[in-house]
Amino acid sequence: MTTVRTLMNHCPHCNAEISAATGIDTDNGPKEGDFSICIECGEINVFGNYAHILRKPSLDEMLIARADPRLMTAQRIAKLRINKQ
């Protein structure tokens, strides 16, 4: 996994500043429609507008996210890390 710098974003759930992304199964940067997990609150977001803006997922996107075991594991790990701070 490789972490890449992104344009400054804000988590739509907690408003944390986000300026990097690490892919679960790719070393490429995020693209429009990719899921993201906020490192501050652990909530799932989606890259929109050519991967420049984070937004909350639609209901259909949340159903897709919930069916992805890798994404759910990553979210659980993120939330455990957040709760330990």
Secondary structure by P-SEA (a helix, b strand, c coil): cbbbbccccccccccccccccccccccccccccbbbbbcccbbbbbbcccccbbbbbcaaaaaaaaacaaaaaaaaaaaaaaaac
